[in-house]
Amino acid sequence: MMTPLCLDDHSKEHPWLVGGRAAQQSRRITGKHSHARGQILGVISGVMAVRTDREYLLVGPDQVLWLPPRVVHTAHSHGAVSTWSLYVDEKYAQPLPSGPVIFKATPLLKELAVRIVRDTNERNWTTTLSRIADTFWEEFLSLPSLALSLPRPLSPGLIRVTATLEEDPADSRMQEEWASLAGMSVRTFVRHFASETGLNFSVWRQRLRMVHAQEQLARGLGVTSVALNVGYESMGAFASTFRRFTGHSPSEYARLCQAHKD
């Protein structure tokens, strides 16, 4: 659990937490940009993909993304999407991670976010709304983080490997073959991949498959087709791994992605 930042009452005379809601029935694409404030992005339905220079993050229903101030990123949805965003004054970002993180949202957090998004602006930043914002912030700081980001390597050989897998996550080549594609010995491949991404190769590939699975389910593909597309022949193994990563079965996740569309 992160420690809240103590700020005096003067800092709350003007909105330190502001935002809005967005909904689109077609794919949403936002070019490279950054924010002076920290961003908390919540997904109501659909999925949003966010890419920074070092990692790829997919935010689905019941999840929120923390994006620190001034982190350059792009964003796009996979089909229709409904989201809310709250932008946090930079001084409040101090207790939070310096890089993007995905958290598991609670029902209370989502309800508070809806209220703040609906009511917050310069003209009606009341004492009541300030207290609601404080409660939201306390709840947000207590959320459990999820290991769902997909870090990107830096060296050309490893980029070649990850780009190939991104094109076809079902590619079942052995580690020795991937090392050869990278122009490395197996030992060097293993060492450099872990050093550059923070993950061993098999864990990274599994995360990639789950990211692709979430994207395809959000677009409306069937569970069986998705499992095969990302390299699983066993539906049981696919469902078990998917639940471990997202907290939902594939069919539940697909329903959540389609729910509450404006």
C-alpha positions, 0 to 999 in steps of 0.5 A: 500500500502506498503512503498518502501525501499530506498537503495543507488545506490551501492546496485544495482551494482549487481542483487538484483532481479534474477529468472527464468521460469519453465514449466512441463507437469506433476505434479511438486513436490518440497520437504521441502526447504527454500530460503535465498532470498525472493521469488515472484512466479507467475503462468502463467498457472495451479496452484501451492500449497505451504505449510508451517508449519502453512498454505496452499496457492494455487497460480493460474493464475493472482496471485503471492505469496510472500514467505519471506526469510528462510520460510521452505515450500513444493510446488506441482502443480496439473497437468501441470504448467508454472511459473516464480520466482524472488528472492529478496535480503533480504534487500528489504524484509523489507517493506513486510509481515513477512509471505506468502501472495498472491497478485493479479497480474497486466498486467504490473507486469507480463510483467515486470517479463517476461522481468526480468526473460529473461534478468537478470544475473550477466553478463548483469545487466545493468542500463536499467535492473536495472530501469526495476527491480525498476519499477517491485518492485514499481508495486509489492509493490502496489498490493492488497493482497488476503485473500486466505491462509488456516491457520492450527490449532495446537491442536490435536482435531482441526487438526482432524477436519480440516484433515477430511474436507480436505479429504471431503470438502463436509462433511456437518456436523453441528458445534456441530458435529465438536465440538464433533469430536474435543472433545470440547464443541461448545463454546470451539471449536468456541473460539479455532478455531478462536484463532488458525487459525485467522478465524471462522470455517464457513469462514475456511471451505468456504476457504477450499472448494474454494481451492479444487475447484481451484485444481479440475478445474486446473486438468480439472474436469467439473464445475458442478462436482467440485461444487458438490465435494466441497459441493455446490448443487446450481451452482449459489451460487458456481459461486458467491462464487468462483468469490468473492474468485478468481475474475473469474467465475469457467469456466473462471478460468478453461480456464486460468489454461489451457492457455499458456501451453508450 
